[in-house]
Amino acid sequence: MSNEIMFTTISSKGQIVIPSKVRKKLDIKDGNVFAITEKKGLIVLKKLSQKLSQDDVMTLESIDDAWKEIESGKGGKANTAKFFAEFAKW
């Protein structure tokens, strides 16, 4: 499923459906908690354990650091494959 692009729609209540392939891969179930961030039209969701783990905190910090790099002009351009390979590390 990596690098596979899927589409979803938003409901009148502002809800989105996470495709079943993704839900199965990430073991997403009712009541799971997510962190969400948005910047310039890009939305990032991170599934969290019920309590924030050290790995969750590090991931959220790396997302924040990435936004700062982009805003400071340090972020470069990448082809799609390189982008998804880097994104998969998150």
C-alpha angles and dihedrals in degrees: 000000000000112000091014111134116215131181133222138171134228122241127228086260092057094255124141128202117233105215115254092242089060094043091052094045093050095036091237114181139169111296097022113147123230135190113220132195132175133196128168094341098314114117120197123193122192120192109226132198115242087267120037109257123208088253090055091051092048091050092050090048091050090051089051090048090050091053090051091051092050093048092048091053094248093114113097134203120269134186117247095261093051091046093052092045090055092042091052089062089064 
